[in-house]
């Protein structure tokens, strides 16, 4: 199939690489010239394991191109995937400006070209959004059959996105009334993908992310209680997760880091805002972000108490194997430590300031414009001979770390790295 992908961020870039791997021809589209140039050259605009190789191979084989010209992309492809951002305002209200803008461009081009086209929305949107976009922007095209519209939520985890695409944990396709999608789109969706109506497909993404956020918060609250009464909460969670029939998955049930990133905080805000608009009381969902903020405050408090003068932060991104700094708890930790006058060094091998673009770059420009002076690739220099080491990520192997840690260090384990106990430093688990 010939596919155009609008938005070359985490979802769009991964989707492009994975579709070309199975033989589809992909045209990437973005308003940012840096992303277009990067993708067209077969270079990933983001940090994601396995993606660089996929894109390089696709560009070499002529299966991948990129452009800022939306008309050219639409006219040369059969289906367009919209993967642009849907940021939220401070009150949680979802901003669909970019989705509507791109959808309008696609619609206008289809009207002029006279060529039939399939439009697939992948951007996370609240239930009812696809219907409203259809009513406002696409009614004439849908009515004439020149355009078919689908909602296809993504469930890609940063750091494991390629593997998730290849072996998805969940696949669902939203059609107008829940009827089966056309068979010719099976190479895109998978022949066995279930179909539901648009709002159900939209809602399942929020249900999943709200559940993931709930699991993280639940585990962290249990962790804080456990630490206060001398219980190893990570052991408790391992026992709890033995029940795979009811408790489902151990992935998020890991006391430690507050949740962050581009999905969970934004989607929880949007969902609770939607509930308030409908006059619904959502005590659990409303409590997720305050609980996460309280958990972060507890981490900052503990770090300040353990620190003497020098602090080394292992990992700044919101999770391992990504350079995504959006709503990263560690950015907040770093800011607070700097504000208290501590000498701070940051070691995160996934971060390359020269490659940061878009929202990631704005995060740094607004919150940590001096990051370049704090970030170092020299682990030994970052650690020094003493001080607090906050292990937010497993961004270095233990054997490399071992000879650099002394009895004068204090290790604050936020990630759940039990082998750190074997090092000569004082070990402190965040909530275990």
Secondary structure by P-SEA (a helix, b strand, c coil): cbbbbccccaaaaaaaaaaaaabbbbbbbcccaaaaaaaaaccccccccaaaaaaaaaaaaccbbbcccaaaaaaaccbbbbbccccccccccccaaaaaaaaaaaaaaaaaacccbbbbbccccccaaaaaaaacccaaaaaaccbbbbbbbbbccccaaaaaaacccbbbbbccccccccccccccccccbbbbcaaaaaaaaaaaaaaaaaaaaaaaaaaaaaaaaccaaaaaaaaaaccccccccccccccccccccccaaaaaaaaaaaaaaaccccccccaaaaaaaaaaaaaaaaaaaacccbbbbcccccccccccccccaaaaaaaaaaaaccbbbbbbccccccccccaaaaaaaccccccccccccccccccccccbbbccccccccccccccccccbbbbcccccccccccccccccccc
